[in-house]
Each structure stands twice: as structure tokens, then as C-alpha cells.
């Protein structure tokens, strides 16, 4: 049974009443049921798995996790998974584990050998033009376009649709049903371009992505690793391209220092890109108008 926010609690309560063997839940909604769903408890839990622990704690779920730890049996088996060992994760480890066995892989930032990583150094004012150009170059492939804000995800998806691309957005301000709908359309190929915030960089089941575009450069190196890790999975090949404007140079240099190498440039002729300028400008105007009319609502 899957128990997450943004979904009707009554239907979830009915599912929980059937005493499922496995419950996959977000901490906040699980606590909601512990406090409000009559007859529901965790008294028979034998295994507790805390996945993406660092991310859960960075999203301020610490209070909810502590409430869960207080009501589950002490003789359970606990498995804690985390990409990084932050001070909060260490604190959680001490609170939730007894005589733990620690398995740790190399902490060095690394990317798959089958991943081709490149960058594009571009003027900020032509950024949308370059995005359209690159997506045209990789027509027929699945692409994940990462942006820094929910508003940007909405705008870029509208822009691309106005240019004829089959794009859809995914971000944290969308309801859970809309998020799942967008993800399913991307996975099925109905919308081969997904414009997303970092909500799509970790924890989502996206089996095959051909191209990752860092339209907005992430400020933290580990976010870059998680983003590009959405492609070249399970031995498959993949490509990532970072869009670097004159305002991103310092952040990008830190990123290369973290990777321990300089990335090659993606070959691109500005003259060919600017052929699209008029069409892109019109698509920008339409996207901005749609954003105003919708009040930046769901797409």
C-alpha cells in the first residue's frame, strides 16, 4: 500500500484496514493516519526501512520520523539508506539503530563511465533558443530538462509546447495526482520531454532517459550527480549537457573542480541557433501570457 500526501485519506484508511504486508509511506501522511485513523497502529512492524534519509531530514520530516520511532516495536529490524551522512542522519542513526552494521561505498563523487558529459557556454538572453536547438538535435529521444524553480518548470514546458515539442512539467507545487500523471506520460512516451525541478532527480522510477539537460546549473555538486544519474543507468549509454551562461561561470567551475575534470564543449554554431530566434521569441510571449492567465497553476 502506498500512503502519501495529496491523496484522499479515507481510501488510504480502507487500504490500511486490510492489514497489508508492506506499507510505503511519506512520514507526514503516515503520522496523519497514526493520529487520526481509528484502529491503525504499527505494533506489528518487523522491518523499518528509512530510504533517502538525508533528503527526508532536509525536508524537515525529523519531527514526524521521531513520532514514528516512538510507536513501533523496539525489536524491529531497521535499515537506513542515505546518499550523504549529514549531522541529522548521524543523529537519526543513533536514535533508530542498535549496534548497527555500516556499509559504505566510496564517498567520491562519480558518474557512470557510459555517460557523456558536456557543456554549452551561451549568452543568457539566448538560453531558450539553445534549448530548442539541442532538443531538435536529439529529436526522438527522451529528455529530462532540469530547472531551478517550480515557476521555471511551468514556463519552460509551456514554451516547448508552443514550439511543437511534446513536453510536460513536474514540480513540487503540483498535486500528487498531477505529479503521477506527468510521470506516467513521460514514462509511457506520450510526453518524451520532462521539465522538472530536483523533485525528479532522486527516488523516482524512471527506467530509461536518453538525455539530461541542466538548463539551470545546480548550486550543489551532489545535486548535479543525482540529476545526471537519471541517464546512463544499468549499463546503458546516456548524455548530459550543462547550460552555462555568463552568470553561471563560478558555480560551473566549482562543479568541474568537484568532478575532478574539465568537461568538453557540446559542438554548436550560434548562427544555426539564432535561426530559431523569431519562433522562440513568439513562443516565449505566448508562454508568459499563459502563465499570467493561469496564475502559474498546474499544466
CORQUI-V491506 format. One record per run of one state. SS is the DSSP state (A for helix, B for strand, O for the rest). FROM is the first residue (numbers start at 0). TO is the last residue. If there is no record, write none. Layout:
# CORQUI-V491506
{{SS	FROM	TO} {SS	FROM	TO}}
This chain:
# CORQUI-V491506
{{O	0	0} {B	1	2} {O	3	7} {A	8	16} {O	17	22} {B	23	24} {O	25	25} {A	26	35} {O	36	45} {B	46	49} {O	50	51} {A	52	57} {O	58	60} {A	61	70} {O	71	75} {B	76	79} {O	80	85} {A	86	95} {O	96	113} {B	114	120} {O	121	122} {A	123	136} {O	137	141} {B	142	145} {O	146	148} {A	149	161} {O	162	165} {B	166	169} {O	170	174} {A	175	187} {O	188	191} {B	192	195} {O	196	196} {A	197	199} {O	200	209} {B	210	213} {O	214	219} {A	220	227} {O	228	236} {B	237	243} {O	244	247} {A	248	258} {O	259	262} {B	263	264} {O	265	268} {A	269	273} {O	274	275} {A	276	293} {O	294	298}}
